[in-house]
Amino acid sequence: MWAWIAHQLRFQRIERGLSGDAVAKILSCSRSTISRLESGEARLTDKQAAKLDKAWRTGGFFTYALWYARLAPDPQWLASYTAFECRASLIHMFSGQVIPVLLQTPDYARALLLAGRNADVEGDLAKRLARQKLLTRPNPPELWILLTENVLTWPVGGGETMRRQLDHLRELAARSDVILRIVPRRSGESEALDGSFKVITVGEGEVGYIEAPTGGRLVLDTDGARDLRMRFDRIGAKAAPVDSTAEMIERAMEALQ
């Protein structure tokens, strides 16, 4: 569906004898954005679709097409997500159940993959570890991370694996480009119980990502990404101060002994 929308955008532009610059003027964006939309590297937002439908009198074609595209499963969801992740300058991430992939040790990640009955554990593990290279590149993205206390105390892979994972997490929390805060159980009910998500900042703006057991969902429209950022901030309002993070991790490590 998304590839078809990209094709139709280019087809409709050419049918009208318009240049990429002319369409960029309609959408109030750059010429390079039009190229990315037509190649499928980027996706139309609701506002962009509405502008095209109005300017080209399509009868709502692009608006309806977006609606149907979002209903359909995206077999390339991981590739779409990692394309944004590798270009990120800032990542806000919340996880209420497990350590996020970018922060996982190999043993912790392997334990999760085994529990998930993955057909190619070592192959998928290599892909996860490859994604972590963005943390060691020049000018890595800044990470703002919220984890629930449950993430620290759920013993994935056994005591020793979990201890090494928590030690790795403590080291990451000491980095100047990482802000890690913990949402304590005593904070009670909140949106922290509704599931994990991320908001990735790239050159074009913010992109949201909502995790699901069988595949994630990208949130490419501006309003949707902003709503996720607001959810992140509301969860953060219940998190412990960043200065207490190391102590909370250490307490979790001691409890494993």
C-alpha angles and dihedrals in degrees: 000000000000092000089050091052090051090050092048092050091056093041093051092047093052092044088058093046092240128151124226088252091057092053090045088057091053091051096038092234140110127283089244090059090057090052090051092048092051093047092049093243088117130030132224117257124220091255092050091049091051091051092051093046090052097043095045097033092230096160090247096306098147093042092053092043091056091051092054093043091057091052092056122082114251111224089192096052095123094048090048092050097046090050087065095038094057090054096046123129093182132018126192111194134178125189126177101179115028141015108274117255095250090058101042125116116226094253093048091048092047091052091054092047091050091049089051091055093236114187093220107032098167093044093050090044091055090052091052093049091047089058090057091065089085088072091062099041121105108279096010118197118272111248126214107187133185119187129176118236087247089069090061096048104041103099103224112185095002134288100303095046091048092047092054090046093053091047089052090049090052091052092050091049089058092061117106092229095053126079109188123179131173126223105217121222090237089067087081128201119006143129085285086086094058101076144279126295144160137213114207122198115211132162093278095050135267129340123192127213125194117196124227133175096250100031141333130254125228118220105207102164116096096234093051093050090047091052090055091050089052090050089051090053093048091051089046090056087068096044124105117255115278090244090067096053097091091048093050091050091049091051090052090051092050091051089060093061 
